[in-house]
Amino acid sequence: MELLIMELTVAITGASGTIYAKRTLQLLAASGVVETINLIMSGTAATVAQVELGVNLKDPTAEKINEWLSLEKDSRLIRYWRLDNLAAKPSSGSNKQAGMIIVPCSMGTLGAIASGAGTNLIHRAADVCLKERRKLVLVPRETPFNAIHLENMLRLSHAGAQILPASPGFYHRPITIEELVEHLCFRILDQFDIPHSNKTQWTGDEIADD
């Protein structure tokens, strides 16, 4: 299958799990098939990133984001858009892109998208993906789910979104947190047929006894 150079939008919201966002962005950047990443962060995403990873993403600049992701200082792969910029590229269906990933996706963001009454660029960009029938991958990290959460997820699934909870597997026998995180991030990339390491893919081979 021929791999196409693609543009994607990635949104980070204030749910726990910023580490998933960081590794997903790094894998997309290293994939060789992603030319542009439109990055959007919610108002509380920076707060969670500070608590969980000890990184300051408030008032982000291209240089600060590239440093966080260990990219070249002058890399232009990632373009950051302010949350209140409803004139940004991802807000228009005429901007051709492969789709959008919201990782992690808070229940507030999920609910706003499900209602169709969004008020910021993340909501609008997700709505554009749904109306244009483009891939929208939502990565919720919440537990337990209440009935409202589940109903919103079902509504979005019916609308064409892919609900991919942050629930990593263990059949690849992970030893580190990084291996657990990568398993989930590889599954995110699978939704767009983006190549990655196959070390966590299930082969069907019998697992040898220790």
N, C-alpha and C positions, 0 to 999 in steps of 0.2 A: 504494500500500500504506500503510495506517495505521501510524504509528509509535507504539509503546507506551512509556510511561515504565517503565524497568526498574531492577532492582537487580542488581549484579554483584559478584563477589569477585575481587580481584586479589592475587596473591601474588608476592613478589620473593624469589628465592633467591640463593645465593652464586655463581652462574655469572657469567662476564664478560658485560657487556651491560646494566648498570644504566640506561644512556641509553635503551634501548628501553622499560624500565619507566616512566621519567619521562615520556617523550613519549606513551606509551599512556595514562597517567593524565591527562595534560593534555588529550589529544584526547577522552577519555571525559567529562571535566568540561565541556568546551566543546560537546559534541554536542547538548545540549538534550533528550536522551531518556534520560539516565542520572540517576536520582534519588538513588541511594545506591551508594557503592563501599565494600565491606568490604575493608580492606587488611590483609594479613598479610606479615610479613617473617621470613625464616629467620635463624638466629643469625649467619651469615656475610654476609648481604646488606649490612649496614651497613659491614662491613669493605671489601667490594668497592666500595661506593658512595664511600667515602672515597678509595680508591686511584684510581678511574676518574674521579670527578666532583668530588672535593675537598669533599664535603658530609658533615656529621656527622649521621647518622640513628640513632645510638645513643640508647637511651631516648627514642624519638620522642614528641612531643606533637602534638596537633591543630594548634597554632600553628606548630610547626616543620615539619610536613608541608605545610601550606598555603603557608608561605613558600618551601619548596623547589620547589613546583609553581607558584609565582606566582599562587596563588589568594587571594581575600579572606581576611583574617586570621580572620574569624569564620565562614567557610564551614563548613557541616556536611555537605557532600557526601561527604567521606571519613571513614569511621569506622575507626579503627585497633584491631586485636585482637591481643593477645599470642599468641605462638606456642604457649605452654603452656595457653592457655585453651580447653579442649575443651568448655566449656559455651557458647562464643560462638555467635552466630546462624548462621554458615556451617556449623557442625558438625551441623545438624539438617536433615533432608529436609523437615520441615514449614515451614521458612522458604522461602517462595517467591521464587526469583530466576531470572534468565535463564541463569546459568552462571558459569564461572570461567575466568580467564586466569592462567597461571603464566609470568611473563616477567621475566627469563630463567629457564629451568628447568634446574637442575643435573641431572647424571646420577644423583646420589644421591637427589634428590627423585623423579625419574622412576622409578628402580628401586624406591623404597619404595612408590609408588603402584601400580606394576605388580604388586608382590608381594601387595598387599592387607593388609599388616601394618604400616601407618603408625603413627607414634608422636607426631605433633604435629598442630596445627590445619590446616596446609597439606595434609598427607596425608589427614586426615579430611574436609576440605572437598572435596577432589578425589574422594574415594571416594563422598561423598554425590552429587556430580554424576553420577558413573557409574551409581550404583544408581537414581537418580531419572530417568535418561535425559535429563539436561540437558547443555548444551554445555560441554565441557571442552577448552580450547585450551592446549596445551603448546608453549612456544617455547624449544627447546633451542639453546644456543650452545656447541657443542663440536666439535672436529675434531682428528684423524679419529675416527669412531665405531668402537668395537670390536664384536665379535659380540654381547656382552652388551647393549650399548646398543641395537643394532638389534633384538635379540629382544625387549627390553623395550618399545621403541616399537611393534613389530608387535603385541605382546600388548595394549597400551593402545589401539591403533587398532581391533583386533577388539572391544574392550570399549566402543568408542564415542567415544574421545577423538580430537581433531584434532591431529595433529602438524604444527606450523608452524615449521620451522627458521628461525633468524635469518639468512636468505639473501636480502638485498635484490636487486632487479633493477637493470638499468642502461639499459633501453630508454627511460626518460624523461630520459636524459642528465644525471644528477645532477652538480652542481658542488661541493656542500658535503657534509660529513658529515651535517648535519641533513637534507638532502634524501634521503640514503640511509636514514637512520633512519626518516623519515616514510613512505617507501615500504613498509617492513616493518610499521610500526604501522597504516597504512591497511588492510593485508591482515588484520591481527588484527581490526580493527573490522568488516571485511567478514563475518567469521564470525557476527556478531550482527546484521547488516544495520543497523549504526549509520552514519548519514550522515557524510560527511567530504568534503574537497576531492577532486575527480576529476582533479587535475593529473597524477597518476602512472598513471592508468588507460590501458590499451592501447586505442587507437581503431581499429586496423586500417588507418589512413591510411598512405599511402606516406611514408616519411621522405625529405625533400628532401635533395639533396646539398649539402654545405657549399660 
